[in-house]
Amino acid sequence: MNETASLRARAEIDLAALRANVRALRGRAAGAQLMAVVKSDGYGHGAVPCARAAREAGATWLGTATPQEALALRAAGLEGRIMCWLWTPGGPWREAIEAGIDVSVSALWALREIVAAGADRPARVQLKADTGLGRGGCQPADWPELVSEARAAEQAGHIRITGLWSHFACADEPGHPSIAPQLAAFRDMVAYAEKEGVEPEVRHLANSPATLTIPEAHFDLVRTGIAMYGVSPAPELGAPAELGLRPVMTLTASVALVKDVPAGHGVSYGHHYATPAGTTLGLIPVGYADGVPRHASGRGPVLVGGKVRTVAGRVAMDQFVVDLGGDRPEPGAEAVLFGPGDRGEPTVEDWAVAAGTIGYEIVTRIGTRVPRVYVNETAGPAGPADPSGGAAR
Ligand SMILES: *Cc1c(COP(=O)(O)O)cnc(C)c1O
């Protein structure tokens, strides 16, 4: 562990937990391949180390939003299938195609830019259907035209149609009435493309919540992001442990100051907290610039000296304060904002509730000023710190 990194704050990333989660998710979707979604720097956990660990645990695909994210994985030496889906006019099509990255197409403009890019090989193109999300993807009414032009480009040798895919709107709400119609629309749009001669390598629809709760949505490949990082996609699906998942990130800071204050002392900007009695205050040196949500002012939980305390008053840019109720931990004592929960520390899900958001937003917003410290980096013979115990290998 990097000692200088540990002084103020750090996000410890347990790659053994990530590998165990990938194996658990593969078990939930037996028969399908697994795409490890590492967009947005691996949901804040670090794209390259997480991609490598996911590959070691059997992920055959990597997925990103932007082409720059996908190209960065290739540049870091990651081989095999990589897909990215968030394109805007101008590319970089040629670079992505020549790096062997699967590119997603929702509309004719993208197909035409791909053909015009003049890459040194046929582009690997995955056609995306809008089966009801109403975001990316091709509407059913426009699908025949897109499939027809894609087939023509394939027959001319410009592209190879490697995948047919779509995305759910409400997979995180089990039984939601949009799920069955989306599945039906996907089957129809796949059947139409195959009737027109498309022979995809993969058909895929499921994100983490669908991987966990909708087996008929697994098809050839599941695209898991949040669950791989050991965070529950939604409280109604259960806590990570109930889903067989282990949180990967632990966010800690070192207590920077402990001091006595009298009763009635205002705390932090705006004085939204006043000490009810003479007490001790602890200064925690992370703030909203580090991703601690300002919306969790007065609510966010943190474990200090064996007790869960609550953010007193406002979260500031670089720091916040907790009322320690007379306790006097030494400066430098560990404050745990969230982790797996083994030591009684809060979890990502607790912070999501405190900030009125979802766990996805908590982990992806942890800032670049917080160093990521990797533990259990090697998948080799399992050390004592490997919670998987090597049993699944
Ligand atoms: C982010 C994303 C995923 C992964 O979603 P999770 O809910 O984090 O598993 C899958 N597919 C697409 C298209 C995405 O944008």
The ligand as a Tripos MOL2 file, in Angstrom:
@<TRIPOS>MOLECULE
LIG
   15    15     1     0     0
SMALL
NO_CHARGES

@<TRIPOS>ATOM
      1 C1        -24.0480    1.3940  -17.9900 C.3       1 LIG1
      2 C2        -24.6410    0.4090  -18.9180 C.ar      1 LIG1
      3 C3        -24.7580   -0.9460  -18.5580 C.ar      1 LIG1
      4 C4        -24.4250   -1.4620  -17.1770 C.3       1 LIG1
      5 O1        -25.5080   -1.1490  -16.3210 O.3       1 LIG1
      6 P1        -25.5140   -1.6520  -14.8020 P.3       1 LIG1
      7 O2        -26.8930   -1.3700  -14.3380 O.co2     1 LIG1
      8 O3        -24.4910   -0.8390  -14.1040 O.co2     1 LIG1
      9 O4        -25.1840   -3.0910  -14.8410 O.co2     1 LIG1
     10 C5        -25.2330   -1.8380  -19.4920 C.ar      1 LIG1
     11 N1        -25.5810   -1.4310  -20.7270 N.ar      1 LIG1
     12 C6        -25.5140   -0.1270  -21.0960 C.ar      1 LIG1
     13 C7        -25.9420    0.2650  -22.4520 C.3       1 LIG1
     14 C8        -25.0550    0.8310  -20.2070 C.ar      1 LIG1
     15 O5        -24.9930    2.1120  -20.5840 O.3       1 LIG1
@<TRIPOS>BOND
     1     1     2 1
     2     2     3 ar
     3     2    14 ar
     4     3     4 1
     5     3    10 ar
     6     4     5 1
     7     5     6 1
     8     6     7 2
     9     6     8 1
    10     6     9 1
    11    10    11 ar
    12    11    12 ar
    13    12    13 1
    14    12    14 ar
    15    14    15 1
@<TRIPOS>SUBSTRUCTURE
     1 LIG1         1 GROUP 0 **** ****
